[in-house]
Amino acid sequence: MTARLADIAAQAGVSEATVSRVLNGKPGVAATTRESVLAALDVLGYERPVRLRRRSAGLVGLITPELDNPIFPALAQVIGQNLTRQGYTPVLATQTPGGSTEDELTEMLVERGVSGIIFVSGLHADTSADMQRYDQLRGQGVPFVLVNGFSPKVRAPFVSPDDRAAMRLAVTHLAALGHTRIGLALGPKRFVPVLRKTEGFRQGMREQLGLTPEESDELIEHSLYTLEGGQAAADALIGRGCTAVICASDMMALGAIRAARRQGLAVPRDVSVVGFDDSPLIAFTDPPLTTIRQPVQAMGQAAVRALLEEIGGTPAPHSEFIFLPELVVRGSTAAGPQGQSPPARRAPADVPAGG
């Protein structure tokens, strides 16, 4: 192996240590130097390691979380359509509970020679995750773009909705309707979008209702991004006298509506509910959901454009592209109860399993 390293180093005009870094996919090697080493491998007749073989120009990996939340299939569809128009074939890789991890899916895509990868709501959005995995991917020469979530530790283009502005929109809408006890149902604290939504909520509550950050924090409940998570969070918030609940996803909002009904309350007469995403079909729920629309089309197009620029050798700025969301008012919000006393609980109504 040492003899081979020496041969490759001599052919490429670099040190053996540099050859070793390239062969092991380590970061810190210039792209031109990496290409010289790979060319030396070809000239000397050595087989490239699988992860360093020439990538097909046609495949682009797309890694998403579970597909239960309709926003992820919606994003995947937009990204897939835009890739296809540019002559690429999207390869969808989905994380599932107990299934493949993001790292395993990334390795699988790299081994199959993808030209680049788009990560949607991945570990880059988790403040507790180790970001070195992305340095290693860059060291392997694989371009990538990250959607939803930001880390200053990762050198790559990011695409995100403006979570802070989204919460200010929701608070402003509910305050204008006369609500003063507005709750916020969120996912786990460690995620960047959650932290940003919290900041926007605090700012909106201060601007609209004069609340301090500490007073606003009493109206925040962390749970899971599921219908059941939204139900649990809304139960707690309604118990604290909230007459309106803003949710971090449409799925959570459906859970909040279920929570209100199981307490014998009507939406929006007793409790107003605002979702986030504007997922497909959410306009047809009962009642139709007032929500914050993620600019899915624009974000998907931007992610593809940034990735193709990376693939083409003219990298997009390694910064965050932020897209403004839109408030879509439907039937799940209405004027707040007079006097803002906590909603009176009625006898629980029969609620269907999916309600």
Helices and strands as residue ranges (DSSP letters): H 2-12, H 16-23, H 31-44, G 50-52, E 59-64, H 71-85, E 89-94, H 102-111, E 116-120, G 123-125, H 132-139, E 144-147, E 158-161, H 163-176, E 182-186, H 192-209, H 213-217, E 220-222, H 227-239, E 244-247, H 250-262, E 272-277, G 282-284, E 290-293, H 296-311, E 320-323, E 326-328, G 338-340
